[in-house]
Amino acid sequence: MTENTISVEKKIDVSDDEGETNNQDQAETLKLSTSEFIRNITPLSSTVEIIGKIDEISAPKSVTYKSGEQGIVFKFVICNDEGVRVQVLVWNEDIGRVFNPITIGSVIHIDGAFSKFISLDSDYNNGNVSIELVIQSNTVIDTIPLSPAEVIPVVEEDYPLITIEEAEQYLKKKIRMQGYVKRNFDTVKIKGENSFICCGSMASESGFKIEIKIIQFKKPFKSPFSKGDHIEAVGIMKNYLNHATIILNSLENMKKLDEKKMPLHKLVLANKELKFQNQDEYSYKKQKRF
């Protein structure tokens, strides 16, 4: 199979000798959208159709429009095998209907997105092209199942193992981090909204702590860990409100390493945080510019 090619099973209509139409399962070859196609998407089109692999997911967050009204935006990035990345935005009531198929590594078919210009230099742009896509009320998103031969297992050991102090060097990159459960993981209702986030924190031997946010979780939620457990998290390093934060796709991206525990008196004292000054992806001031 050539690069960028995906084999899927898709029902198609086939006419028999008597002219009657029968549904049959036949293999159809689809391709990830080419770099040339992505770069040639023009702004202000409301019928963009694209196939890509989900490479990055950001947690839904509240934003303030210029009108002063509040909204929620969910952001993810799709890419092709040549590393061309396109940012996709989902707003408000559309988040619920498209959220579940969005998992790291999944291949999706987006049909009917709206395209907008976005500067490559923008702090909001997690892609590497000057176009972002917006999911509309009529946009259709389908997950494309890969055949077993095409499923490439993620080798978590390939991601760099870093410390909290090194976080700034790895912004927007996939990393591994080891430490101890400080605030155990649980869901929290967002004030004024009918939605929840799932988060907790990790402490290091050096006295630092870092917050961890989980994108996908089931309710009712129950953490498999205990306070002080020695764990490893695999996710994307983000600057969230000027704080170093690890974004995980799901609980499957964390594991207990061994039976080591950090005692309570050390956990309580682990309060140093890594803060950013000039790379605030999600600062309140910038939210108001949406």
Backbone bond lengths (Angstrom), bond angles and torsions (degrees), N, CA, C in turn:
res aa  C-N    CA-C-N  psi(-1)  N-CA   C-N-CA  omega(-1)  CA-C   N-CA-C  phi
1 M - - - 1.459 - - 1.515 109.24 -
2 T 1.298 117.18 133.88 1.455 120.42 -176.96 1.512 111.01 -76.84
3 E 1.336 115.29 162.42 1.453 121.26 178.96 1.522 109.47 -60.87
4 N 1.358 116.09 144.09 1.455 123.35 179.23 1.520 113.25 72.48
5 T 1.328 118.45 11.13 1.455 120.92 -177.93 1.521 110.32 -108.75
6 I 1.347 115.93 135.33 1.451 121.77 -177.98 1.514 108.10 -127.56
7 S 1.318 116.72 132.16 1.454 120.84 177.86 1.523 108.69 -97.96
8 V 1.339 117.78 125.58 1.453 121.32 -179.53 1.513 109.63 -129.93
9 E 1.336 114.60 153.72 1.452 119.81 173.74 1.522 107.95 -92.80
10 K 1.320 118.07 122.25 1.453 121.64 -177.05 1.517 109.32 -137.23
11 K 1.358 116.63 132.42 1.457 119.75 178.84 1.525 110.02 -70.57
12 I 1.328 116.26 131.97 1.463 119.53 175.65 1.529 108.11 -131.66
13 D 1.299 114.90 155.80 1.473 120.08 -179.62 1.516 110.13 -86.70
14 V 1.330 115.44 129.71 1.458 121.32 179.88 1.517 108.26 -126.60
15 S 1.317 117.17 129.85 1.463 121.27 179.24 1.521 110.10 -89.04
16 D 1.354 116.52 135.70 1.455 119.23 177.59 1.520 109.38 -88.44
17 D 1.337 115.62 -173.87 1.470 119.91 -175.30 1.517 112.33 -63.68
18 E 1.366 117.35 -24.13 1.450 119.84 -178.44 1.518 111.68 -94.66
19 G 1.338 116.54 8.08 1.457 119.83 176.51 1.509 114.16 85.64
20 E 1.352 117.54 -0.38 1.460 119.98 179.07 1.524 109.21 -80.25
21 T 1.308 114.34 146.86 1.462 120.41 -176.90 1.520 110.35 -97.92
22 N 1.315 116.03 130.00 1.465 122.00 178.27 1.522 108.99 -123.44
23 N 1.333 115.88 142.81 1.454 120.52 174.58 1.514 109.45 -83.74
24 Q 1.304 117.73 128.11 1.453 122.02 178.07 1.515 109.26 -132.41
25 D 1.322 115.65 147.56 1.456 120.35 175.39 1.517 108.62 -87.75
26 Q 1.306 116.71 118.37 1.449 120.53 176.90 1.517 108.59 -131.35
27 A 1.307 115.55 148.07 1.457 119.81 179.60 1.519 109.83 -75.62
28 E 1.311 115.65 128.45 1.460 120.53 177.19 1.521 108.07 -120.17
29 T 1.301 116.12 136.46 1.456 121.01 -178.89 1.522 110.50 -92.57
30 L 1.303 116.65 120.39 1.455 122.27 174.74 1.519 108.83 -113.74
31 K 1.319 116.04 157.40 1.461 120.24 179.83 1.517 110.25 -124.80
32 L 1.322 115.47 146.21 1.450 119.07 169.10 1.528 107.89 -59.67
33 S 1.311 116.44 142.49 1.462 120.16 -178.82 1.523 110.54 -57.27
34 T 1.323 116.49 137.61 1.460 120.95 -176.09 1.526 110.63 -74.41
35 S 1.318 115.02 160.51 1.467 120.68 177.56 1.523 110.77 -61.62
36 E 1.330 116.55 -39.53 1.466 120.44 179.80 1.523 110.49 -62.55
37 F 1.333 116.28 -43.53 1.464 119.97 179.54 1.528 110.93 -61.72
38 I 1.338 116.44 -46.75 1.469 120.32 -176.95 1.523 110.71 -62.29
39 R 1.324 116.10 -45.15 1.460 119.52 -177.12 1.529 112.18 -69.13
40 N 1.329 117.44 -19.47 1.459 120.68 -179.13 1.529 113.41 -96.47
41 I 1.340 117.80 4.63 1.468 119.88 175.12 1.526 108.35 -64.27
42 T 1.318 116.88 128.74 1.463 120.61 -178.09 1.527 109.97 -94.95
43 P 1.328 117.06 148.81 1.475 119.98 177.75 1.528 111.91 -64.63
44 L 1.340 114.35 156.30 1.466 123.55 173.01 1.521 113.70 68.40
45 S 1.314 116.85 25.40 1.462 121.08 170.93 1.528 107.91 -95.16
46 S 1.323 116.62 135.54 1.468 119.98 -178.32 1.523 112.42 -106.04
47 T 1.346 117.07 11.88 1.473 120.20 -177.04 1.530 111.51 -131.04
48 V 1.325 116.97 36.38 1.466 119.83 -178.55 1.529 109.74 -70.87
49 E 1.324 115.80 132.19 1.470 122.29 176.25 1.524 107.68 -121.51
50 I 1.322 116.36 129.63 1.461 119.81 -171.70 1.528 109.46 -151.94
51 I 1.321 116.20 149.28 1.466 122.30 174.89 1.519 107.88 -121.67
52 G 1.317 116.84 128.43 1.458 120.41 -179.21 1.516 112.43 -153.77
53 K 1.301 113.94 167.59 1.473 121.84 179.02 1.526 108.56 -101.67
54 I 1.324 117.39 132.04 1.465 120.74 -177.59 1.522 109.09 -73.00
55 D 1.327 115.19 120.09 1.450 121.92 -172.77 1.521 112.92 -110.19
56 E 1.329 116.89 -20.89 1.466 120.67 -176.33 1.518 109.50 -157.28
57 I 1.335 116.12 142.67 1.469 121.74 178.05 1.522 108.26 -133.13
58 S 1.327 116.82 135.24 1.460 122.17 173.68 1.522 109.17 -111.32
59 A 1.304 116.93 145.76 1.458 120.98 -179.94 1.523 110.54 -65.48
60 P 1.345 118.56 144.46 1.466 119.98 173.68 1.530 110.25 -56.71
61 K 1.340 116.28 141.60 1.462 119.29 -179.10 1.520 110.14 -142.52
62 S 1.312 115.17 156.68 1.463 121.49 178.52 1.517 109.90 -81.29
63 V 1.325 115.67 142.67 1.462 121.60 175.58 1.524 108.65 -134.29
64 T 1.307 115.41 158.53 1.464 121.55 177.27 1.523 108.52 -112.94
65 Y 1.339 116.56 121.21 1.455 120.89 177.96 1.531 109.89 -73.90
66 K 1.331 115.48 166.94 1.462 120.26 177.24 1.524 111.30 -59.78
67 S 1.330 116.91 -27.74 1.464 121.13 179.62 1.521 112.50 -73.56
68 G 1.335 116.34 -10.91 1.451 120.59 -176.88 1.519 113.61 95.80
69 E 1.340 117.39 -10.77 1.460 121.05 178.92 1.524 110.46 -75.08
70 Q 1.331 114.92 156.56 1.456 121.59 -179.27 1.522 110.47 -98.04
71 G 1.318 116.57 148.82 1.453 121.93 175.09 1.518 110.02 -146.93
72 I 1.331 116.12 173.15 1.465 122.18 177.67 1.520 107.88 -125.46
73 V 1.330 116.48 134.22 1.455 120.80 177.93 1.523 109.48 -125.29
74 F 1.325 114.74 138.03 1.459 123.21 176.59 1.525 106.66 -117.84
75 K 1.314 116.70 129.14 1.457 121.23 -172.65 1.530 110.42 -124.46
76 F 1.339 116.22 136.28 1.458 120.17 171.25 1.520 108.89 -143.28
77 V 1.326 116.09 167.85 1.470 121.84 -176.89 1.517 108.91 -125.69
78 I 1.336 115.95 132.74 1.462 120.45 172.27 1.528 108.66 -110.31
79 C 1.325 115.15 154.37 1.468 119.23 -178.69 1.524 109.60 -143.96
80 N 1.326 115.10 167.92 1.460 119.62 169.09 1.526 108.47 -108.56
81 D 1.338 117.23 -176.61 1.462 119.95 -175.39 1.518 112.90 -75.43
82 E 1.331 117.25 -4.83 1.461 120.77 176.42 1.527 111.65 -96.69
83 G 1.332 115.90 3.42 1.463 119.86 175.36 1.510 115.40 85.08
84 V 1.337 118.24 11.17 1.458 120.48 175.83 1.531 107.97 -80.64
85 R 1.328 115.37 124.02 1.466 121.49 -170.88 1.539 110.68 -116.35
86 V 1.332 115.06 135.45 1.463 121.74 178.81 1.527 108.75 -123.23
87 Q 1.318 115.87 129.46 1.457 121.35 177.49 1.528 110.16 -81.08
88 V 1.337 115.93 138.94 1.470 121.49 179.07 1.528 108.35 -124.24
89 L 1.323 117.01 131.69 1.463 122.64 179.89 1.524 110.37 -111.68
90 V 1.340 115.68 139.23 1.464 121.93 173.94 1.529 107.01 -126.87
91 W 1.324 116.66 129.54 1.459 121.18 -173.74 1.529 111.66 -112.93
92 N 1.327 114.93 139.64 1.463 125.06 164.80 1.526 113.62 48.83
93 E 1.350 117.15 -121.08 1.464 120.17 -171.80 1.516 113.44 -66.48
94 D 1.341 119.04 -16.48 1.462 120.04 178.57 1.520 112.44 -77.19
95 I 1.334 117.39 -15.30 1.465 120.49 -177.07 1.523 110.92 -62.17
96 G 1.328 116.81 -45.39 1.459 120.42 -175.48 1.509 113.97 -60.27
97 R 1.325 117.38 -36.75 1.473 119.18 -174.83 1.522 113.64 -81.63
98 V 1.339 118.58 -16.38 1.467 119.79 -178.28 1.525 112.24 -114.50
99 F 1.330 117.89 -2.85 1.455 120.24 -170.24 1.529 112.96 -66.68
100 N 1.328 117.99 -44.88 1.472 120.92 -171.64 1.524 114.95 -62.06
101 P 1.352 120.17 -39.29 1.473 117.95 -179.83 1.529 113.99 -71.80
102 I 1.340 117.35 -8.25 1.459 120.06 -172.32 1.521 109.74 -89.13
103 T 1.318 116.58 96.68 1.463 122.51 177.59 1.523 108.89 -133.39
104 I 1.324 115.71 146.90 1.461 120.80 -178.98 1.533 110.28 -57.05
105 G 1.326 116.47 131.25 1.456 121.68 177.78 1.510 114.57 91.58
106 S 1.355 118.15 -14.55 1.464 120.26 178.87 1.523 110.62 -70.64
107 V 1.323 115.87 148.50 1.457 121.38 173.86 1.523 107.43 -102.48
108 I 1.335 116.56 126.95 1.458 119.83 -176.87 1.530 111.18 -125.56
109 H 1.320 114.19 153.56 1.467 123.46 175.78 1.522 106.55 -111.78
110 I 1.334 117.20 114.57 1.458 122.63 178.36 1.520 107.94 -103.07
111 D 1.325 116.63 125.68 1.464 121.53 -177.78 1.527 109.00 -125.15
112 G 1.329 116.68 112.96 1.455 120.77 175.57 1.517 114.75 95.39
113 A 1.339 117.57 39.06 1.464 121.21 176.46 1.520 109.96 -88.68
114 F 1.331 116.52 159.38 1.460 122.88 176.77 1.524 108.67 -99.82
115 S 1.328 116.93 136.08 1.462 120.93 -177.27 1.528 110.90 -104.35
116 K 1.324 114.94 139.58 1.465 121.71 179.27 1.516 109.35 -132.63
117 F 1.337 115.40 148.09 1.461 119.46 172.93 1.519 109.20 -73.92
118 I 1.342 116.45 140.16 1.456 122.07 171.49 1.527 107.53 -145.04
119 S 1.298 116.38 134.82 1.462 120.47 -176.96 1.520 110.81 -66.54
120 L 1.317 115.55 143.09 1.471 119.72 175.42 1.518 111.43 -64.43
121 D 1.320 117.00 -24.27 1.462 121.37 -178.62 1.524 112.82 -87.92
122 S 1.335 117.07 -3.31 1.459 119.78 -176.44 1.530 111.27 -68.08
123 D 1.324 116.38 137.99 1.465 120.80 175.19 1.521 111.72 -65.19
124 Y 1.349 116.34 -20.14 1.461 120.19 -179.64 1.523 112.66 -80.85
125 N 1.335 117.59 -16.73 1.457 121.31 -171.57 1.522 110.75 -89.01
126 N 1.330 116.39 108.75 1.463 121.52 175.91 1.522 111.92 -91.20
127 G 1.327 116.76 -2.29 1.455 120.61 175.60 1.523 110.70 -91.97
128 N 1.332 115.94 -173.33 1.468 119.84 177.50 1.523 111.76 -128.07
129 V 1.349 115.80 25.94 1.459 122.51 171.29 1.521 108.12 -128.74
130 S 1.316 116.96 165.64 1.467 120.81 -175.05 1.521 112.65 -93.32
131 I 1.319 116.54 28.63 1.462 123.10 176.07 1.524 108.48 -130.30
132 E 1.336 116.46 138.40 1.453 120.59 168.20 1.519 108.53 -123.96
133 L 1.316 116.08 154.26 1.460 121.31 -178.04 1.521 109.81 -109.53
134 V 1.320 115.99 142.96 1.459 122.77 178.44 1.522 108.43 -118.39
135 I 1.333 116.02 127.08 1.460 120.57 177.86 1.517 108.73 -75.48
136 Q 1.349 116.65 127.25 1.462 122.72 -179.98 1.532 109.99 -98.84
137 S 1.330 116.06 173.52 1.467 119.93 -178.08 1.520 111.98 -64.08
138 N 1.352 117.11 -24.80 1.464 120.14 -179.77 1.523 113.16 -104.15
139 T 1.322 117.74 5.97 1.468 120.45 178.95 1.528 110.03 -69.87
140 V 1.324 115.85 137.46 1.467 121.69 178.40 1.526 108.47 -108.89
141 I 1.332 116.17 130.66 1.461 121.41 176.16 1.523 108.18 -121.34
142 D 1.332 116.32 121.17 1.465 122.25 177.66 1.516 109.78 -117.90
143 T 1.322 115.61 139.58 1.453 120.77 172.92 1.522 108.85 -84.55
144 I 1.317 117.29 133.52 1.461 122.00 178.92 1.525 108.39 -98.67
145 P 1.342 118.85 111.76 1.468 120.31 -179.97 1.522 110.81 -71.89
146 L 1.303 116.08 132.40 1.456 120.49 176.44 1.520 109.80 -86.71
147 S 1.325 116.19 150.88 1.455 119.33 172.99 1.522 108.38 -70.74
148 P 1.354 119.06 156.49 1.464 120.79 -177.82 1.521 113.74 -53.16
149 A 1.343 116.98 -34.52 1.468 119.73 -178.16 1.517 111.93 -68.96
150 E 1.350 116.07 -22.47 1.458 119.82 -175.62 1.525 113.06 -93.62
151 V 1.337 116.70 -11.77 1.455 119.79 -179.82 1.521 108.81 -75.74
152 I 1.312 116.05 114.47 1.458 121.26 -179.89 1.521 108.91 -99.68
153 P 1.324 118.87 112.99 1.459 119.97 -177.90 1.520 111.14 -63.09
154 V 1.342 114.86 140.79 1.458 119.80 177.13 1.532 108.91 -78.51
155 V 1.300 116.42 121.94 1.464 121.21 177.48 1.522 107.16 -94.47
156 E 1.332 115.57 99.67 1.453 119.42 -172.51 1.520 111.82 -62.30
157 E 1.336 117.16 -26.82 1.462 120.12 -179.03 1.532 111.45 -65.80
158 D 1.346 116.78 -16.03 1.459 119.52 178.76 1.519 112.06 -72.20
159 Y 1.342 117.43 -21.39 1.456 120.48 178.66 1.522 109.00 -78.68
160 P 1.341 117.79 143.37 1.466 119.47 -178.64 1.526 111.75 -65.07
161 L 1.323 115.57 137.34 1.464 121.98 175.41 1.519 107.30 -89.55
162 I 1.342 116.91 114.33 1.460 120.31 -173.62 1.523 110.92 -122.25
163 T 1.330 115.13 167.02 1.458 121.80 173.96 1.535 109.20 -100.33
164 I 1.327 116.87 166.60 1.462 119.94 178.16 1.522 110.31 -60.49
165 E 1.325 116.64 -38.71 1.464 120.30 -178.23 1.530 112.62 -62.64
166 E 1.347 118.14 -22.10 1.466 122.16 -179.07 1.527 113.02 -92.95
167 A 1.324 117.83 3.02 1.467 121.63 -169.43 1.516 113.52 -57.59
168 E 1.335 118.24 -39.47 1.458 120.72 -174.90 1.525 112.22 -61.92
169 Q 1.332 117.06 -28.79 1.463 120.61 179.66 1.527 112.20 -72.26
170 Y 1.339 117.02 -14.65 1.461 120.75 -172.82 1.527 112.52 -119.92
171 L 1.338 118.01 24.19 1.455 120.91 179.01 1.528 110.87 -57.63
172 K 1.330 116.07 133.80 1.465 125.23 179.36 1.526 112.45 68.10
173 K 1.335 117.43 17.07 1.460 121.00 178.68 1.527 110.68 -115.96
174 K 1.334 114.94 156.56 1.464 120.43 178.54 1.523 108.90 -81.11
175 I 1.323 115.75 132.01 1.469 120.15 -175.23 1.531 110.77 -140.75
176 R 1.311 114.45 167.46 1.468 122.04 167.46 1.520 107.93 -116.47
177 M 1.327 116.70 143.96 1.459 120.52 176.04 1.525 109.00 -143.52
178 Q 1.309 115.09 138.28 1.463 120.86 -179.93 1.523 110.13 -115.26
179 G 1.331 115.48 145.37 1.458 120.51 179.64 1.517 109.79 -178.81
180 Y 1.319 115.73 -153.80 1.457 120.86 -174.35 1.530 109.88 -128.38
181 V 1.331 116.17 140.66 1.455 120.44 -178.98 1.532 109.14 -62.95
182 K 1.339 116.07 118.18 1.460 121.11 178.00 1.537 108.62 -96.23
183 R 1.314 117.26 -72.94 1.463 120.50 171.12 1.513 106.78 -94.42
184 N 1.339 116.35 117.48 1.463 118.81 -176.93 1.529 110.31 -65.01
185 F 1.326 115.11 156.84 1.454 121.42 -171.20 1.530 111.16 -78.64
186 D 1.333 114.51 135.39 1.460 120.41 -179.30 1.522 108.60 -160.29
187 T 1.334 116.08 166.80 1.459 121.10 178.44 1.522 109.40 -92.70
188 V 1.334 114.24 146.97 1.462 121.65 179.57 1.521 107.80 -132.86
189 K 1.323 116.86 131.68 1.464 121.07 177.65 1.524 109.48 -74.86
190 I 1.326 116.07 132.01 1.457 120.53 177.59 1.520 109.07 -74.45
191 K 1.310 116.19 127.51 1.463 121.64 -175.88 1.526 110.84 -58.29
192 G 1.335 115.61 129.19 1.456 121.19 177.32 1.508 114.52 78.77
193 E 1.334 118.36 4.65 1.460 121.12 -177.57 1.526 109.81 -133.17
194 N 1.318 115.80 156.91 1.462 120.80 178.45 1.527 110.07 -96.38
195 S 1.316 115.86 53.21 1.462 120.66 -179.15 1.522 109.41 -147.13
196 F 1.335 115.26 163.47 1.453 121.82 -174.84 1.523 110.25 -127.65
197 I 1.318 115.80 154.81 1.451 121.52 167.94 1.525 107.23 -120.27
198 C 1.304 116.70 159.17 1.463 122.07 176.92 1.520 107.83 -121.64
199 C 1.317 117.26 123.38 1.451 119.16 -177.01 1.524 110.95 -152.48
200 G 1.315 114.54 166.71 1.455 123.92 176.22 1.516 107.04 -165.03
201 S 1.313 117.21 -167.18 1.465 118.67 179.43 1.520 110.43 -145.95
202 M 1.336 113.80 160.54 1.455 122.70 -178.17 1.525 108.60 -123.19
203 A 1.313 116.59 140.30 1.469 122.40 177.40 1.522 109.41 -110.52
204 S 1.342 115.25 148.78 1.461 120.49 177.72 1.519 110.27 -110.93
205 E 1.332 115.75 163.22 1.457 120.96 177.74 1.526 111.56 -62.00
206 S 1.353 116.46 -24.31 1.461 121.20 -177.36 1.526 113.20 -84.88
207 G 1.338 117.13 3.63 1.452 120.55 176.29 1.513 115.41 91.50
208 F 1.337 117.78 6.75 1.465 121.11 176.67 1.526 110.40 -90.33
209 K 1.319 115.50 159.47 1.463 121.11 170.95 1.523 107.98 -132.57
210 I 1.341 115.91 154.69 1.463 121.11 177.71 1.513 108.03 -143.28
211 E 1.341 115.73 140.89 1.459 120.49 179.99 1.525 109.89 -84.53
212 I 1.330 115.10 145.25 1.463 122.51 178.43 1.517 108.21 -124.64
213 K 1.335 117.18 126.72 1.457 122.37 177.77 1.525 109.13 -112.51
214 I 1.323 116.64 137.24 1.461 123.21 -178.97 1.521 108.78 -109.34
215 I 1.334 116.72 125.90 1.456 121.47 -175.49 1.524 111.94 -73.56
216 Q 1.311 116.70 -52.91 1.460 120.87 -174.00 1.524 110.03 -111.95
217 F 1.325 115.89 128.44 1.468 121.07 -178.40 1.525 108.73 -153.58
218 K 1.311 114.90 157.25 1.458 120.67 179.90 1.526 109.46 -99.69
219 K 1.322 114.62 148.70 1.463 120.61 174.69 1.526 109.00 -116.02
220 P 1.325 118.76 136.33 1.464 126.70 -0.15 1.530 111.15 -69.57
221 F 1.323 114.89 142.98 1.462 121.38 -175.95 1.522 110.08 -95.17
222 K 1.334 115.99 138.33 1.464 120.99 175.25 1.518 108.70 -137.20
223 S 1.314 117.02 121.36 1.467 120.90 -179.37 1.526 110.42 -71.12
224 P 1.331 117.31 136.47 1.472 119.99 176.35 1.532 112.36 -81.83
225 F 1.331 116.99 -1.99 1.461 121.31 -175.53 1.524 111.44 -107.85
226 S 1.325 114.60 164.60 1.464 121.84 174.15 1.521 108.58 -118.35
227 K 1.304 116.73 155.33 1.456 121.47 178.68 1.525 109.32 -56.20
228 G 1.333 116.18 131.24 1.455 121.17 -179.95 1.508 115.10 92.79
229 D 1.355 118.65 -8.00 1.470 121.12 -179.40 1.529 110.85 -61.84
230 H 1.339 115.41 145.19 1.458 122.73 177.25 1.528 108.08 -86.03
231 I 1.341 118.17 114.22 1.460 121.48 -171.68 1.532 111.41 -130.74
232 E 1.332 114.06 166.18 1.459 121.62 170.66 1.521 108.15 -126.96
233 A 1.334 116.07 134.86 1.459 122.08 177.21 1.522 109.31 -115.81
234 V 1.329 115.93 138.91 1.459 122.06 178.11 1.520 107.89 -121.91
235 G 1.335 116.81 115.88 1.457 119.53 -177.39 1.515 111.60 -165.29
236 I 1.317 115.39 -160.49 1.461 122.13 -178.96 1.523 109.10 -107.72
237 M 1.318 116.14 130.90 1.462 120.95 179.11 1.524 109.51 -78.43
238 K 1.331 116.15 126.16 1.453 121.34 -177.05 1.523 110.86 -129.01
239 N 1.322 113.95 157.66 1.458 121.96 172.01 1.523 106.45 -102.60
240 Y 1.318 117.51 102.53 1.459 122.26 -176.16 1.515 108.95 -111.34
241 L 1.351 116.73 109.65 1.465 121.98 -177.15 1.522 110.93 53.57
242 N 1.329 114.43 42.89 1.478 122.92 177.86 1.525 113.63 70.34
243 H 1.316 118.74 11.73 1.457 122.70 177.43 1.526 109.89 -114.21
244 A 1.315 117.00 140.40 1.462 121.30 174.28 1.529 108.70 -64.98
245 T 1.326 115.95 128.20 1.464 121.58 -176.37 1.522 108.66 -141.77
246 I 1.336 116.93 139.36 1.456 121.55 175.26 1.527 108.27 -100.39
247 I 1.337 117.24 126.38 1.462 122.54 177.91 1.525 108.31 -101.64
248 L 1.331 116.01 120.67 1.465 122.46 179.43 1.515 109.78 -107.42
249 N 1.315 116.35 145.48 1.453 120.52 176.94 1.528 110.97 -69.52
250 S 1.338 117.27 -44.07 1.461 121.45 -179.24 1.521 109.35 -159.76
251 L 1.325 115.66 177.23 1.462 120.92 177.74 1.521 112.40 -61.25
252 E 1.334 116.47 -22.71 1.463 120.01 179.39 1.520 112.06 -64.75
253 N 1.332 116.75 -15.13 1.457 120.94 178.86 1.532 112.90 -87.46
254 M 1.325 116.85 9.74 1.467 121.70 174.08 1.519 109.49 -128.49
255 K 1.332 114.97 146.73 1.455 118.39 177.12 1.529 109.60 -146.81
256 K 1.320 115.10 152.69 1.455 121.37 174.69 1.520 108.33 -81.77
257 L 1.319 117.17 129.03 1.460 121.17 -173.67 1.523 112.67 -82.94
258 D 1.319 116.31 -43.93 1.454 120.89 -176.51 1.525 108.11 -164.41
259 E 1.322 116.75 -166.17 1.466 120.63 -177.28 1.526 113.16 -92.08
260 K 1.326 117.79 6.83 1.465 119.98 178.02 1.521 109.90 -63.54
261 K 1.329 115.87 147.22 1.464 121.64 178.48 1.522 108.70 -134.07
262 M 1.320 116.55 146.01 1.459 120.55 169.63 1.527 107.31 -94.30
263 P 1.333 117.26 127.94 1.471 119.66 -178.59 1.522 111.36 -65.84
264 L 1.330 115.53 156.01 1.449 121.42 -174.60 1.524 112.79 -58.83
265 H 1.337 117.37 -39.68 1.470 118.68 -176.86 1.534 111.66 -64.32
266 K 1.338 117.40 -30.17 1.466 120.43 176.21 1.528 111.22 -76.36
267 L 1.347 117.00 -38.73 1.455 120.57 178.78 1.527 110.96 -61.19
268 V 1.327 116.27 -41.87 1.463 120.59 -179.10 1.524 111.02 -62.79
269 L 1.328 117.05 -35.86 1.464 121.24 -176.97 1.531 113.34 -83.46
270 A 1.332 117.41 -10.19 1.470 120.80 -179.27 1.530 109.07 -81.63
271 N 1.313 116.70 83.42 1.463 121.53 -174.42 1.524 114.05 -125.54
272 K 1.332 118.20 2.71 1.468 119.66 177.73 1.530 108.96 -72.80
273 E 1.339 116.30 134.03 1.462 120.90 -179.81 1.517 110.64 -121.68
274 L 1.336 115.69 146.51 1.457 121.21 175.65 1.520 107.91 -90.15
275 K 1.353 116.10 116.79 1.458 120.85 -179.18 1.523 109.75 -115.29
276 F 1.337 115.21 148.17 1.456 121.78 -178.88 1.523 109.95 -106.61
277 Q 1.320 116.47 147.00 1.458 121.15 -178.64 1.520 113.05 -103.99
278 N 1.336 117.14 -40.72 1.467 120.10 -168.34 1.522 114.17 -116.95
279 Q 1.328 118.25 5.06 1.461 119.75 -175.89 1.519 109.99 -127.94
280 D 1.324 116.02 45.75 1.458 120.79 -173.82 1.528 110.95 -78.78
281 E 1.317 116.32 93.76 1.456 121.08 -179.24 1.521 111.54 -64.28
282 Y 1.313 117.46 -33.77 1.461 120.23 -169.72 1.525 112.64 -126.38
283 S 1.324 118.73 30.51 1.455 119.43 -178.76 1.520 110.76 -65.99
284 Y 1.350 116.84 153.24 1.463 121.08 -178.34 1.523 110.29 -60.49
285 K 1.343 117.37 -39.14 1.455 121.25 -178.61 1.527 109.90 -59.69
286 K 1.327 117.41 -41.92 1.459 119.44 -178.29 1.534 111.05 -75.88
287 Q 1.340 118.57 -30.09 1.442 119.92 176.93 1.518 110.76 -58.52
288 K 1.322 118.04 -36.22 1.458 121.72 -175.40 1.517 111.84 -70.39
289 R 1.339 118.12 -10.97 1.448 120.95 179.58 1.533 111.65 -84.13
290 F 1.342 119.22 -9.19 1.469 120.01 -179.51 1.532 109.87 -64.07
